[in-house]
Amino acid sequence: MTRTAPRPTVLISGASIAGPALAFRLNRHGYRVTVVEKAGTIRSGGYPVDVRGTALDVVEEMGLLPRLRDAHIDLRRLTFLHGDGSEVASIHPHAVTGGATGRDLEIRRGDLTDALYTAVRDDVEFLFDDSVDTLDQCGAGVDVTFRGGGSRRFDLVFGADGMHSRTREMLFGPEERFHRYLGHCFAVFPMRNTLGLSHETVMWNTPGRAAALYAVGDEEEVHAFLDFARPTPPHDTFRNPEAQRALITEVFADAGWEVPGILAALHDADEVFFDAVGQIRMPRWSKGRAALLGDAAHAPSFLTGQGTSLALIGAYHLAGALAEGDHVAGFAAYERGTRDFVTLTQDRIGEGGGILFPTTAGALEQRNERLLSLSGR
């Protein structure tokens, strides 16, 4: 009788995008995978995300491309407004993003997470409404205790738990060591589509401030977006929703256009996502038997439009590097195969940010002139 070696066990913290994508491939390579997620279920809804370039090949290899193409939003128009609400220019979004029709997908974040979860849920163990409390690496594995109680040993542990990763903090120390603040804060929340927008974004700007309404279709709700420049991050507001609302209201108190209605919706919204615009830059992404991926390892900021694609590509490279089972060599190969592309993407932040969020009157005037040339006016 032939005895086969037991399947190596891995724990992935985070069930958004990078986590399930890694789980899918590690399962195919013979690993026994557990995913822990602090939310009670896969998160639906959320703002739209882009899947571009090589990331399209990744989701195609997973068999998900037809489903994601069906979910494509097809944003058709991006309209920029002056501070008084008059139009600067109306252009196709790809003129700003650098996207290519037919080679880029824009989909609701929830549609992508649901597709990834559906592809892997029958083959992978999911622990919802729980999270990692402690990690203790020993020679033979990683001992993990869970906040919901209990402990287990895994051969490998992966942090796919986002920009404010708890796994990264446990492995490498406080986020401040790796966070690069980009001078802006933003808030995103749903509100009623009072302007009748469809497949379009309308953005209002004054120096250092922006307000946008994003309509993914002909729906009753739009995504409201507020962004403002600030020299230092408002650390005292990040865990205080009321302080966030108060700060945003103060910043936009004298704003025109539809901003007063957006502020009213902000105070009525059940769920507001507020954060600093920033990046995570680390000298290495692994330590012992644990590694980071996605935003936990290298958040590029939404200004690049590449965070989702980097998460998918990184998961693909990491799983492939571990196919032979040697985590030391695998982690090294993962970094060699991914870091240059990550760094190149992170270094591009100035390109989109200058168009969307000019911080001075001169920069705003230059931006508007560029938009007029792009629109052919």
One Martini backbone bead per residue (centre of mass of N, CA, C, O) as a GRO file, in nm:
protein
  377
    1MET     BB    1   0.095   0.038   0.025
    2THR     BB    2   0.051   0.370  -0.065
    3ARG     BB    3   0.179   0.670   0.073
    4THR     BB    4   0.080   0.992   0.097
    5ALA     BB    5   0.142   1.302   0.133
    6PRO     BB    6   0.048   1.556   0.295
    7ARG     BB    7  -0.112   1.835   0.262
    8PRO     BB    8  -0.036   2.144   0.265
    9THR     BB    9  -0.092   2.412   0.486
   10VAL     BB   10  -0.304   2.711   0.458
   11LEU     BB   11  -0.331   3.062   0.542
   12ILE     BB   12  -0.576   3.316   0.460
   13SER     BB   13  -0.599   3.666   0.501
   14GLY     BB   14  -0.862   3.729   0.316
   15ALA     BB   15  -1.179   3.773   0.096
   16SER     BB   16  -1.152   3.941  -0.164
   17ILE     BB   17  -0.906   3.903  -0.401
   18ALA     BB   18  -0.625   3.784  -0.340
   19GLY     BB   19  -0.712   3.545  -0.166
   20PRO     BB   20  -0.894   3.374  -0.363
   21ALA     BB   21  -0.684   3.365  -0.591
   22LEU     BB   22  -0.476   3.204  -0.427
   23ALA     BB   23  -0.656   2.966  -0.344
   24PHE     BB   24  -0.712   2.855  -0.623
   25ARG     BB   25  -0.407   2.782  -0.693
   26LEU     BB   26  -0.317   2.622  -0.445
   27ASN     BB   27  -0.521   2.398  -0.480
   28ARG     BB   28  -0.407   2.305  -0.759
   29HIS     BB   29  -0.112   2.251  -0.610
   30GLY     BB   30  -0.205   2.081  -0.328
   31TYR     BB   31  -0.333   2.259  -0.123
   32ARG     BB   32  -0.461   2.329   0.201
   33VAL     BB   33  -0.723   2.567   0.236
   34THR     BB   34  -0.757   2.866   0.441
   35VAL     BB   35  -1.006   3.124   0.498
   36VAL     BB   36  -1.001   3.438   0.664
   37GLU     BB   37  -1.287   3.654   0.769
   38LYS     BB   38  -1.422   3.927   0.937
   39ALA     BB   39  -1.655   3.902   0.784
   40GLY     BB   40  -1.968   3.739   0.743
   41THR     BB   41  -1.910   3.782   0.431
   42ILE     BB   42  -1.915   3.847   0.127
   43ARG     BB   43  -1.863   4.146  -0.026
   44SER     BB   44  -2.073   4.362  -0.155
   45GLY     BB   45  -2.041   4.583  -0.380
   46GLY     BB   46  -1.902   4.872  -0.430
   47TYR     BB   47  -1.670   4.999  -0.603
   48PRO     BB   48  -1.520   5.024  -0.886
   49VAL     BB   49  -1.304   4.816  -1.090
   50ASP     BB   50  -0.998   4.722  -1.245
   51VAL     BB   51  -0.917   4.507  -1.533
   52ARG     BB   52  -0.583   4.460  -1.662
   53GLY     BB   53  -0.422   4.310  -1.891
   54THR     BB   54  -0.277   4.049  -1.739
   55ALA     BB   55  -0.529   4.008  -1.554
   56LEU     BB   56  -0.704   3.890  -1.781
   57ASP     BB   57  -0.541   3.628  -1.808
   58VAL     BB   58  -0.592   3.529  -1.522
   59VAL     BB   59  -0.911   3.510  -1.535
   60GLU     BB   60  -0.914   3.325  -1.780
   61GLU     BB   61  -0.763   3.083  -1.648
   62MET     BB   62  -1.009   3.063  -1.429
   63GLY     BB   63  -1.292   3.107  -1.603
   64LEU     BB   64  -1.407   3.433  -1.564
   65LEU     BB   65  -1.434   3.621  -1.814
   66PRO     BB   66  -1.730   3.600  -1.908
   67ARG     BB   67  -1.856   3.702  -1.646
   68LEU     BB   68  -1.703   3.979  -1.641
   69ARG     BB   69  -1.803   4.085  -1.910
   70ASP     BB   70  -2.105   4.093  -1.820
   71ALA     BB   71  -2.016   4.310  -1.576
   72HIS     BB   72  -1.954   4.538  -1.743
   73ILE     BB   73  -2.005   4.883  -1.730
   74ASP     BB   74  -1.937   5.102  -1.943
   75LEU     BB   75  -1.796   5.374  -1.937
   76ARG     BB   76  -1.864   5.681  -2.139
   77ARG     BB   77  -1.833   5.936  -1.932
   78LEU     BB   78  -1.631   6.238  -1.855
   79THR     BB   79  -1.709   6.514  -1.646
   80PHE     BB   80  -1.594   6.844  -1.614
   81LEU     BB   81  -1.592   7.102  -1.359
   82HIS     BB   82  -1.632   7.389  -1.240
   83GLY     BB   83  -1.691   7.563  -0.952
   84ASP     BB   84  -1.979   7.673  -1.088
   85GLY     BB   85  -2.067   7.404  -1.282
   86SER     BB   86  -1.937   7.431  -1.537
   87GLU     BB   87  -1.806   7.316  -1.829
   88VAL     BB   88  -1.507   7.190  -1.951
   89ALA     BB   89  -1.533   6.864  -2.015
   90SER     BB   90  -1.605   6.576  -2.239
   91ILE     BB   91  -1.492   6.237  -2.200
   92HIS     BB   92  -1.327   5.958  -2.229
   93PRO     BB   93  -1.192   5.770  -1.984
   94HIS     BB   94  -0.932   5.665  -2.144
   95ALA     BB   95  -0.794   5.948  -2.159
   96VAL     BB   96  -0.707   5.909  -1.849
   97THR     BB   97  -0.635   5.592  -1.793
   98GLY     BB   98  -0.523   5.434  -2.062
   99GLY     BB   99  -0.716   5.260  -2.180
  100ALA     BB  100  -0.865   4.966  -2.354
  101THR     BB  101  -1.075   4.859  -2.567
  102GLY     BB  102  -1.114   4.511  -2.475
  103ARG     BB  103  -0.862   4.529  -2.230
  104ASP     BB  104  -1.086   4.634  -2.028
  105LEU     BB  105  -1.228   4.623  -1.698
  106GLU     BB  106  -1.537   4.737  -1.537
  107ILE     BB  107  -1.630   4.657  -1.199
  108ARG     BB  108  -1.778   4.553  -0.945
  109ARG     BB  109  -1.638   4.444  -0.669
  110GLY     BB  110  -1.859   4.232  -0.593
  111ASP     BB  111  -1.847   4.074  -0.863
  112LEU     BB  112  -1.556   3.973  -0.823
  113THR     BB  113  -1.572   3.839  -0.544
  114ASP     BB  114  -1.797   3.641  -0.623
  115ALA     BB  115  -1.645   3.494  -0.849
  116LEU     BB  116  -1.408   3.393  -0.677
  117TYR     BB  117  -1.572   3.242  -0.463
  118THR     BB  118  -1.726   3.048  -0.652
  119ALA     BB  119  -1.456   2.910  -0.764
  120VAL     BB  120  -1.361   2.806  -0.440
  121ARG     BB  121  -1.573   2.710  -0.213
  122ASP     BB  122  -1.561   2.382  -0.264
  123ASP     BB  123  -1.219   2.368  -0.195
  124VAL     BB  124  -1.244   2.572   0.052
  125GLU     BB  125  -1.191   2.705   0.364
  126PHE     BB  126  -1.422   2.913   0.547
  127LEU     BB  127  -1.379   3.191   0.789
  128PHE     BB  128  -1.614   3.372   0.925
  129ASP     BB  129  -1.613   3.606   1.161
  130ASP     BB  130  -1.285   3.627   1.159
  131SER     BB  131  -0.942   3.625   1.302
  132VAL     BB  132  -0.623   3.703   1.361
  133ASP     BB  133  -0.436   3.726   1.662
  134THR     BB  134  -0.186   3.517   1.631
  135LEU     BB  135   0.169   3.468   1.554
  136ASP     BB  136   0.385   3.160   1.556
  137GLN     BB  137   0.697   3.088   1.466
  138CYS     BB  138   0.830   2.783   1.357
  139GLY     BB  139   1.001   2.539   1.204
  140ALA     BB  140   0.718   2.370   1.117
  141GLY     BB  141   0.547   2.649   1.147
  142VAL     BB  142   0.224   2.814   1.219
  143ASP     BB  143   0.087   2.956   1.498
  144VAL     BB  144  -0.270   3.004   1.537
  145THR     BB  145  -0.484   3.250   1.663
  146PHE     BB  146  -0.824   3.317   1.722
  147ARG     BB  147  -1.070   3.539   1.804
  148GLY     BB  148  -1.296   3.302   1.818
  149GLY     BB  149  -1.110   3.075   1.882
  150GLY     BB  150  -0.852   2.893   1.887
  151SER     BB  151  -0.604   2.668   1.729
  152ARG     BB  152  -0.345   2.646   1.464
  153ARG     BB  153  -0.148   2.473   1.225
  154PHE     BB  154   0.067   2.597   0.963
  155ASP     BB  155   0.283   2.603   0.702
  156LEU     BB  156   0.131   2.867   0.588
  157VAL     BB  157   0.109   3.235   0.564
  158PHE     BB  158  -0.132   3.489   0.446
  159GLY     BB  159  -0.155   3.839   0.355
  160ALA     BB  160  -0.491   3.971   0.231
  161ASP     BB  161  -0.576   4.248   0.433
  162GLY     BB  162  -0.478   4.502   0.315
  163MET     BB  163  -0.353   4.812   0.379
  164HIS     BB  164  -0.441   4.752   0.701
  165SER     BB  165  -0.266   4.512   0.791
  166ARG     BB  166  -0.241   4.282   1.046
  167THR     BB  167  -0.027   4.088   0.942
  168ARG     BB  168   0.195   4.296   0.893
  169GLU     BB  169   0.216   4.395   1.182
  170MET     BB  170   0.301   4.117   1.306
  171LEU     BB  171   0.562   4.083   1.117
  172PHE     BB  172   0.680   4.416   1.073
  173GLY     BB  173   0.487   4.628   1.192
  174PRO     BB  174   0.399   4.931   1.160
  175GLU     BB  175   0.255   5.108   0.904
  176GLU     BB  176   0.436   5.370   0.910
  177ARG     BB  177   0.691   5.231   0.777
  178PHE     BB  178   0.516   5.188   0.477
  179HIS     BB  179   0.371   5.458   0.450
  180ARG     BB  180   0.266   5.667   0.168
  181TYR     BB  181   0.175   5.979   0.156
  182LEU     BB  182  -0.028   6.178  -0.102
  183GLY     BB  183  -0.212   6.438   0.017
  184HIS     BB  184  -0.489   6.273   0.061
  185CYS     BB  185  -0.846   6.252   0.102
  186PHE     BB  186  -1.133   6.017   0.125
  187ALA     BB  187  -1.480   5.957   0.016
  188VAL     BB  188  -1.729   5.684   0.008
  189PHE     BB  189  -2.079   5.680  -0.110
  190PRO     BB  190  -2.413   5.648  -0.118
  191MET     BB  191  -2.669   5.788  -0.346
  192ARG     BB  192  -2.894   5.952  -0.501
  193ASN     BB  193  -2.999   5.989  -0.848
  194THR     BB  194  -3.078   6.315  -0.908
  195LEU     BB  195  -2.943   6.350  -1.220
  196GLY     BB  196  -2.968   6.098  -1.413
  197LEU     BB  197  -2.735   5.911  -1.435
  198SER     BB  198  -2.530   5.726  -1.701
  199HIS     BB  199  -2.242   5.586  -1.751
  200GLU     BB  200  -2.102   5.808  -1.544
  201THR     BB  201  -1.891   6.097  -1.469
  202VAL     BB  202  -1.892   6.370  -1.232
  203MET     BB  203  -1.652   6.649  -1.192
  204TRP     BB  204  -1.558   6.862  -0.929
  205ASN     BB  205  -1.340   7.162  -0.911
  206THR     BB  206  -1.099   7.277  -0.685
  207PRO     BB  207  -0.840   7.361  -0.520
  208GLY     BB  208  -0.801   7.061  -0.340
  209ARG     BB  209  -1.092   6.979  -0.466
  210ALA     BB  210  -1.340   6.704  -0.489
  211ALA     BB  211  -1.641   6.607  -0.675
  212ALA     BB  212  -1.831   6.297  -0.728
  213LEU     BB  213  -2.036   6.118  -0.971
  214TYR     BB  214  -2.116   5.761  -0.998
  215ALA     BB  215  -2.258   5.582  -1.277
  216VAL     BB  216  -2.301   5.242  -1.367
  217GLY     BB  217  -2.604   5.316  -1.453
  218ASP     BB  218  -2.973   5.316  -1.427
  219GLU     BB  219  -2.974   5.394  -1.125
  220GLU     BB  220  -3.074   5.516  -0.805
  221GLU     BB  221  -2.766   5.495  -0.751
  222VAL     BB  222  -2.463   5.648  -0.642
  223HIS     BB  223  -2.130   5.739  -0.628
  224ALA     BB  224  -1.978   5.920  -0.385
  225PHE     BB  225  -1.705   6.168  -0.408
  226LEU     BB  226  -1.441   6.281  -0.182
  227ASP     BB  227  -1.167   6.520  -0.217
  228PHE     BB  228  -0.866   6.620  -0.021
  229ALA     BB  229  -0.623   6.822   0.069
  230ARG     BB  230  -0.343   6.725   0.297
  231PRO     BB  231  -0.042   6.740   0.454
  232THR     BB  232  -0.168   6.552   0.680
  233PRO     BB  233  -0.285   6.299   0.838
  234PRO     BB  234  -0.602   6.231   1.009
  235HIS     BB  235  -0.566   6.018   1.256
  236ASP     BB  236  -0.819   6.096   1.449
  237THR     BB  237  -1.045   5.985   1.215
  238PHE     BB  238  -1.020   5.678   1.120
  239ARG     BB  239  -1.206   5.571   1.392
  240ASN     BB  240  -1.418   5.830   1.339
  241PRO     BB  241  -1.703   5.897   1.178
  242GLU     BB  242  -1.780   6.178   1.293
  243ALA     BB  243  -1.506   6.314   1.232
  244GLN     BB  244  -1.522   6.276   0.930
  245ARG     BB  245  -1.778   6.439   0.873
  246ALA     BB  246  -1.676   6.703   0.997
  247LEU     BB  247  -1.431   6.748   0.815
  248ILE     BB  248  -1.574   6.745   0.540
  249THR     BB  249  -1.773   6.974   0.599
  250GLU     BB  250  -1.557   7.189   0.642
  251VAL     BB  251  -1.411   7.172   0.364
  252PHE     BB  252  -1.716   7.197   0.196
  253ALA     BB  253  -1.896   7.441   0.298
  254ASP     BB  254  -1.851   7.648   0.022
  255ALA     BB  255  -1.959   7.468  -0.189
  256GLY     BB  256  -2.088   7.394  -0.488
  257TRP     BB  257  -2.317   7.277  -0.674
  258GLU     BB  258  -2.390   6.946  -0.531
  259VAL     BB  259  -2.249   6.941  -0.248
  260PRO     BB  260  -2.471   6.984  -0.034
  261GLY     BB  261  -2.615   6.711  -0.107
  262ILE     BB  262  -2.371   6.530  -0.050
  263LEU     BB  263  -2.345   6.604   0.251
  264ALA     BB  264  -2.624   6.504   0.332
  265ALA     BB  265  -2.567   6.209   0.245
  266LEU     BB  266  -2.332   6.159   0.434
  267HIS     BB  267  -2.510   6.179   0.702
  268ASP     BB  268  -2.712   5.935   0.596
  269ALA     BB  269  -2.509   5.724   0.567
  270ASP     BB  270  -2.432   5.399   0.666
  271GLU     BB  271  -2.174   5.388   0.458
  272VAL     BB  272  -1.832   5.498   0.499
  273PHE     BB  273  -1.540   5.550   0.306
  274PHE     BB  274  -1.234   5.632   0.478
  275ASP     BB  275  -0.919   5.782   0.359
  276ALA     BB  276  -0.604   5.774   0.267
  277VAL     BB  277  -0.380   5.854   0.026
  278GLY     BB  278  -0.178   5.563  -0.053
  279GLN     BB  279   0.112   5.362   0.015
  280ILE     BB  280   0.287   5.046  -0.001
  281ARG     BB  281   0.635   5.015   0.107
  282MET     BB  282   0.855   4.733   0.074
  283PRO     BB  283   1.148   4.542   0.091
  284ARG     BB  284   0.956   4.299   0.185
  285TRP     BB  285   0.702   4.010   0.179
  286SER     BB  286   0.869   3.816   0.371
  287LYS     BB  287   0.858   3.579   0.669
  288GLY     BB  288   0.946   3.289   0.656
  289ARG     BB  289   0.613   3.140   0.649
  290ALA     BB  290   0.538   3.436   0.547
  291ALA     BB  291   0.310   3.641   0.338
  292LEU     BB  292   0.241   3.902   0.108
  293LEU     BB  293  -0.047   4.055  -0.064
  294GLY     BB  294  -0.134   4.301  -0.229
  295ASP     BB  295  -0.205   4.570  -0.037
  296ALA     BB  296  -0.034   4.462   0.201
  297ALA     BB  297   0.236   4.491   0.020
  298HIS     BB  298   0.139   4.712  -0.252
  299ALA     BB  299  -0.017   4.965  -0.244
  300PRO     BB  300  -0.082   5.213  -0.509
  301SER     BB  301  -0.345   5.338  -0.532
  302PHE     BB  302  -0.620   5.465  -0.704
  303LEU     BB  303  -0.458   5.647  -0.908
  304THR     BB  304  -0.365   5.393  -1.091
  305GLY     BB  305  -0.587   5.154  -1.138
  306GLN     BB  306  -0.406   4.869  -1.021
  307GLY     BB  307  -0.474   4.707  -0.761
  308THR     BB  308  -0.634   4.461  -0.871
  309SER     BB  309  -0.429   4.361  -1.078
  310LEU     BB  310  -0.196   4.316  -0.877
  311ALA     BB  311  -0.341   4.104  -0.706
  312LEU     BB  312  -0.379   3.891  -0.932
  313ILE     BB  313  -0.084   3.869  -1.025
  314GLY     BB  314   0.046   3.801  -0.751
  315ALA     BB  315  -0.110   3.537  -0.701
  316TYR     BB  316  -0.005   3.391  -0.947
  317HIS     BB  317   0.302   3.403  -0.879
  318LEU     BB  318   0.295   3.279  -0.596
  319ALA     BB  319   0.171   3.005  -0.663
  320GLY     BB  320   0.381   2.923  -0.879
  321ALA     BB  321   0.632   2.942  -0.682
  322LEU     BB  322   0.483   2.701  -0.491
  323ALA     BB  323   0.449   2.434  -0.660
  324GLU     BB  324   0.714   2.277  -0.530
  325GLY     BB  325   0.710   2.361  -0.195
  326ASP     BB  326   0.937   2.585  -0.165
  327HIS     BB  327   0.923   2.870   0.020
  328VAL     BB  328   1.194   3.008  -0.009
  329ALA     BB  329   1.213   3.003  -0.319
  330GLY     BB  330   0.925   3.109  -0.373
  331PHE     BB  331   0.944   3.390  -0.244
  332ALA     BB  332   1.180   3.488  -0.418
  333ALA     BB  333   1.036   3.452  -0.694
  334TYR     BB  334   0.799   3.638  -0.639
  335GLU     BB  335   0.964   3.900  -0.617
  336ARG     BB  336   1.113   3.887  -0.888
  337GLY     BB  337   0.833   3.870  -1.066
  338THR     BB  338   0.688   4.153  -0.929
  339ARG     BB  339   0.837   4.418  -0.835
  340ASP     BB  340   0.886   4.589  -1.093
  341PHE     BB  341   0.585   4.633  -1.158
  342VAL     BB  342   0.507   4.765  -0.894
  343THR     BB  343   0.704   5.005  -0.901
  344LEU     BB  344   0.610   5.123  -1.169
  345THR     BB  345   0.321   5.176  -1.076
  346GLN     BB  346   0.377   5.356  -0.825
  347ASP     BB  347   0.544   5.580  -0.999
  348ARG     BB  348   0.260   5.682  -1.158
  349ILE     BB  349   0.080   5.874  -0.978
  350GLY     BB  350   0.100   6.161  -1.123
  351GLU     BB  351  -0.079   6.123  -1.374
  352GLY     BB  352  -0.374   6.105  -1.244
  353GLY     BB  353  -0.371   6.316  -1.012
  354GLY     BB  354  -0.343   6.580  -1.185
  355ILE     BB  355  -0.625   6.550  -1.320
  356LEU     BB  356  -0.820   6.503  -1.069
  357PHE     BB  357  -0.621   6.674  -0.827
  358PRO     BB  358  -0.571   6.974  -0.818
  359THR     BB  359  -0.401   7.209  -0.579
  360THR     BB  360  -0.391   7.450  -0.782
  361ALA     BB  361  -0.475   7.700  -0.990
  362GLY     BB  362  -0.260   7.638  -1.204
  363ALA     BB  363  -0.309   7.331  -1.228
  364LEU     BB  364  -0.608   7.355  -1.306
  365GLU     BB  365  -0.567   7.513  -1.568
  366GLN     BB  366  -0.389   7.303  -1.707
  367ARG     BB  367  -0.590   7.075  -1.695
  368ASN     BB  368  -0.815   7.210  -1.862
  369GLU     BB  369  -0.649   7.240  -2.120
  370ARG     BB  370  -0.602   6.939  -2.161
  371LEU     BB  371  -0.900   6.856  -2.181
  372LEU     BB  372  -0.965   7.023  -2.431
  373SER     BB  373  -0.766   6.868  -2.616
  374LEU     BB  374  -0.895   6.584  -2.574
  375SER     BB  375  -1.190   6.687  -2.683
  376GLY     BB  376  -1.134   6.894  -2.941
  377ARG     BB  377  -1.176   7.215  -2.850
   0.00000   0.00000   0.00000
